[in-house]
């Protein structure tokens, strides 16, 4: 059990920050891309569709490798953690953009027209009418993406990020005690995901209550 705190330490110091920061950035990117698609801006919409097509059609592991080994050839250098955050954000942003787009399109079109009728511009309608309702619809799948990302952070080890799973392999390589150590890291992943699931349920309950009051 002496290894458990060491593994947990890297989970708190590296795995969770990587997942949370990448998730927040991916959400911002997803909203931006979804808004462009929702507005049906001709050229920009096609660029967004191309981005989504490429990212969703290629594995995350391959994207990590391309960024890690390809960007330095272009003179772009960064530490592995930052590069992992960027790649995870871009990858998840493509999936979340489709979630947000669908949620925005689920808002009745009449509300957009009503916003114009009271003198609001497009961005005001987005900020005050469309996005709040879309986020309530998109919250569960978006939060599921965060939970999935916590587990996917183990792929960051492929570009030398020493996160929780990498630390487990290092300890296992020293002690040759693989099975118990992998059970320990599995338990920590389960713990993190259980806590996040609890937070998700609380968030859904709060958003549901807000929708009823509205």
C-alpha positions in Angstrom: 0.0 0.0 0.0 3.0 2.3 0.2 2.7 2.9 -3.5 -0.9 4.1 -3.3 -0.1 7.6 -2.1 2.6 8.0 -4.8 0.2 7.0 -7.5 -2.5 9.2 -6.1 -0.1 12.2 -5.9 0.4 12.1 -9.6 -3.3 11.7 -10.1 -3.9 14.9 -8.2 -0.9 16.8 -9.6 -1.0 15.7 -13.2 -3.9 13.6 -14.3 -6.7 15.8 -12.9 -5.2 19.1 -14.0 -4.6 17.8 -17.5 -8.2 16.6 -17.8 -9.8 19.6 -16.3 -7.8 22.3 -18.1 -8.2 20.4 -21.4 -11.9 20.1 -20.8 -12.4 23.8 -20.1 -10.4 24.8 -23.2 -12.3 22.2 -25.3 -15.6 23.6 -24.1 -14.6 27.1 -25.1 -13.5 25.8 -28.5 -16.7 23.8 -28.9 -18.9 26.8 -28.2 -17.0 28.9 -30.7 -17.3 26.2 -33.4 -20.9 25.5 -32.6 -21.8 29.2 -32.8 -20.2 29.4 -36.3 -22.1 26.4 -37.5 -25.4 27.6 -35.9 -25.0 31.0 -37.6 -24.2 29.2 -40.9 -21.4 31.5 -41.9 -20.5 29.9 -45.3 -16.7 29.7 -45.4 -16.1 29.5 -41.7 -18.8 26.8 -41.4 -17.0 24.6 -44.0 -13.7 25.1 -42.1 -15.4 24.0 -38.9 -16.8 20.9 -40.6 -13.3 20.1 -42.0 -11.8 20.4 -38.5 -14.5 18.1 -37.0 -14.1 15.6 -39.8 -10.3 15.4 -39.4 -10.2 15.2 -35.6 -13.1 12.8 -35.2 -11.7 10.6 -38.0 -8.2 10.1 -36.5 -7.2 8.5 -33.2 -6.2 10.7 -30.3 -3.0 8.7 -29.9 -2.0 9.5 -33.5 -2.8 13.2 -32.9 -0.6 13.2 -29.9 2.3 11.7 -31.9 1.8 14.1 -34.8 1.9 17.1 -32.4 4.9 15.8 -30.4 7.1 14.7 -33.3 5.8 17.0 -36.0 5.5 20.4 -34.5 9.2 20.6 -33.5 10.0 20.1 -37.2 8.1 23.4 -37.8 10.1 25.2 -35.1 7.2 24.9 -32.5 8.5 23.6 -29.2 6.6 23.1 -26.0 6.8 20.9 -22.9 4.9 17.6 -23.1 2.3 18.6 -20.6 1.3 21.8 -22.4 1.3 19.9 -25.7 -0.9 17.2 -24.2 -3.4 19.8 -23.0 -3.5 21.4 -26.4 -4.1 18.1 -28.2 -6.7 16.9 -25.8 -8.5 20.2 -26.0 -8.5 20.2 -29.8 -9.6 16.5 -29.9 -12.4 16.9 -27.4 -13.5 20.2 -28.9 -14.5 18.5 -32.1 -16.8 16.1 -30.3 -18.2 18.7 -27.9 -18.8 21.1 -30.8 -21.3 18.7 -32.2 -22.9 18.3 -28.8 -23.3 22.0 -28.5 -24.5 22.5 -32.0 -27.3 19.9 -31.5 -28.2 21.5 -28.2 -28.4 25.0 -29.8 -30.5 23.8 -32.6 -32.9 22.2 -30.1 -33.8 25.7 -28.8 -37.0 26.8 -30.6 -36.3 29.1 -33.5 -39.0 31.4 -32.3 -36.8 32.5 -29.4 -34.1 33.7 -31.8 -36.8 35.8 -33.6 -38.2 37.1 -30.4 -34.7 38.3 -29.4 -34.4 40.3 -32.6 -37.9 41.7 -32.1 -37.0 43.2 -28.7 -33.9 44.9 -30.2 -31.1 42.4 -29.2 -28.2 41.7 -31.5 -27.0 38.2 -32.5 -24.4 38.0 -29.7 -26.8 39.2 -27.0 -29.3 36.6 -28.2 -26.6 33.9 -28.0 -25.4 34.9 -24.6 -28.8 35.5 -22.9 -31.2 33.2 -24.7 -29.6 30.4 -26.8 -26.5 29.4 -24.9 -28.1 29.1 -21.4 -30.7 26.7 -22.7 -28.2 24.9 -24.8 -25.9 24.4 -21.9 -28.7 22.8 -19.8 -29.3 20.3 -22.6 -25.6 19.7 -23.3 -24.4 19.5 -19.7 -24.8 15.7 -19.2 -22.9 14.7 -22.4 -20.3 17.4 -21.9 -19.6 16.2 -18.3 -19.5 12.6 -19.6 -16.7 13.8 -21.9 -14.8 15.1 -18.8 -15.1 11.7 -17.1 -13.9 10.0 -20.3 -11.0 12.4 -20.6 -9.8 11.6 -17.1 -9.3 8.0 -18.3 -7.9 9.0 -21.6 -5.1 11.0 -20.0 -3.2 7.8 -19.7 -2.4 8.2 -23.4 -0.3 11.3 -22.6 2.4 8.8 -21.4 3.1 8.3 -25.1 4.6 11.8 -25.3 6.6 11.4 -22.1 4.0 13.1 -19.7 4.5 11.5 -16.3 0.9 11.2 -15.2 -0.8 8.7 -12.9 -0.6 5.6 -15.1 3.0 6.4 -16.2 4.0 6.7 -12.5 2.4 3.3 -11.9 4.4 1.7 -14.6 7.6 3.2 -13.2 6.9 1.8 -9.7 5.9 -1.6 -11.2 9.1 -1.7 -13.2 11.1 -1.2 -10.0 9.2 -3.8 -7.9 7.9 -6.2 -10.6 4.7 -6.2 -8.6 2.5 -5.4 -11.6 -1.0 -6.8 -10.8 -1.5 -5.2 -7.4 -0.2 -1.8 -8.7 -2.5 -1.8 -11.7 -5.4 -2.7 -9.4 -4.4 0.4 -7.3 -4.3 2.7 -10.3 -7.7 1.3 -11.5 -9.2 2.0 -8.1 -7.9 5.6 -8.2 -9.4 6.1 -11.7 -12.6 4.7 -10.4 -12.5 7.0 -7.4 -12.0 10.1 -9.6 -14.8 9.1 -11.9 -17.1 8.4 -9.1 -16.6 11.8 -7.6 -17.1 13.4 -11.0 -20.3 11.4 -11.5 -21.6 12.7 -8.2 -20.8 16.2 -9.2 -22.5 15.7 -12.5 -25.7 14.5 -10.8 -25.7 17.5 -8.5 -25.1 19.8 -11.5 -28.0 18.2 -13.4 -30.2 18.5 -10.4 -29.4 22.2 -10.0 -29.9 22.9 -13.7 -33.2 21.0 -13.7 -34.4 23.1 -10.8 -33.4 26.3 -12.5 -35.3 25.2 -15.6 -38.4 24.6 -13.6 -38.2 28.0 -11.9 -37.8 29.6 -15.3 
